[in-house]
Amino acid sequence: IQRYAAQALSCHRQTIANMARRHPEIQAVIQDEIEGLIDTAEGKLAEAITRGEFPAIAFFLKCRAKHRGY
């Protein structure tokens, strides 16, 4: 996220990181973007599972069904 912001603002990624440390509202925006990407990834994983894609199914079971022996 910080890399894309830095590219858009024509500055270094570290500049964005420094600003985020000093300004909680910037860090909140970064965190919101990360959460949005997580939501998107979860949706894509669910779609892949629904399509019967074995790697997605195996990944999900290994991560979320350990209590069942996976």
PyMOL commands that set and color helices and strands:
alter all, ss='L'
color gray80, all
select helices_A, chain A and resi 2-9+13-22+24-50+54-64+66-68
alter helices_A, ss='H'
color red, helices_A
deselect
rebuild
show_as cartoon
